[in-house]
């Protein structure tokens, strides 16, 4: 049974930081590209960041220079370090394994 479990979301002030984690089980983690997408209220889900099994990274233009995706294959975990957060980053953030398996999502709210 495949499980992706996100954690680390919450409420943060503009300019603050959060680190999301996604722990995977039931898959051969190191073989998968892993990604983070997000969906804000009333908007379509969008790619935030992706890391291939070779550790090549891709970012949405809106988060370049502020967010960093990384992975620890020994822990079957992918991370999203989010710095300089803006109100427009408010969304539910979803972890995925090559867009074939998805987590339940974690809420990130950026507000003063």
N, C-alpha and C positions, 0 to 999 in steps of 0.2 A: 504494500500500500504506500503510495507516494504521499508525502506530507511536506509542505513548505510552511514554516511558521515564522511570521514576522514579529518583531518586537522593536521597541525603542521610540515609538511615536509619542506625541504629546503636544502640549501647548508651550509655545516659546515666543518670546518677544522678537520683533523685527531686529535683524542684525545678529541674532543668536544662532546657536548650533544645535544640531541633533545628530545622533548616529543610529541608523536603522540596521538591524541584523535580520537575517533570514536563515534559519536552520533547516536543512533539507534531510530527508530520510526516504528510503525506498527507491533511490536512484543511484546510478553510478556517477556521483557528483562531478568528479574531475573531468568527465567526458562531455559535460553539458556547458553551453554558454548560459550565463545567468544574467538576469536583468531586473531592473526596477521600472515599473510604469506607475503613472498616477492618474487619478480621475478627480477633478474638481466638480462641485455641484453644477449641474446643467451643462457640463462640457464632456467631450469625448475623452476616452482614456488615451494617454499619450506616453510615448517612450521617454524615460528620464535618462537612463544609462544602461549600458550593456557591457559585459565583460565576457570575452570568448574563453574557450578552454585553453587557449594559448595566451590568455591575459591581455589581449588587445582590447582597448576600451573605446566606447562610443558614447557621446553625450548629446543631449538636446542642446541647441544653441542657448536656450534660456537658462541653463544651469552650468555651462562651461565656466571653469575658473572658480566655481563656488562649491560644486559637489564632486566627490571622489568615490568611485566604486572600486571595491577590492574583494578578494576572495581568499579563504583559507581552506584549501582542499583537505587538510588533515582534520579540520573541524566540520567539514561539509557545510560551510557557512559563507554567505556573501554579505557584504556590508555596503552601506551608503552613508558616507560622511557628508553632512550638509552644513555648510557654513554661510554666513551672511544671508540668513534666511529673510525672505520678503513675504508680505501678505499674499502675494500671488502664488506662492509655493503651497498654500493651504490646499490639501487634497487628501484622499485616501491613497496610500502608496502600497502597491502590490509587487511582490516578488514573483519571478517566473523562471522556469527552467526551459530555455529555448522556446518560450511561448507555448509549450505543450502542457506544462503543469503550472498551476497558479496557487499562491497563498490566499488567505482570507482578507488580507489587507490590514494596514495600520493607519490610524488617523494622525495627520500632522496639521496642526493649526498654528498659524503665525499671526499673532495679534498682540496689540498693546492693551 
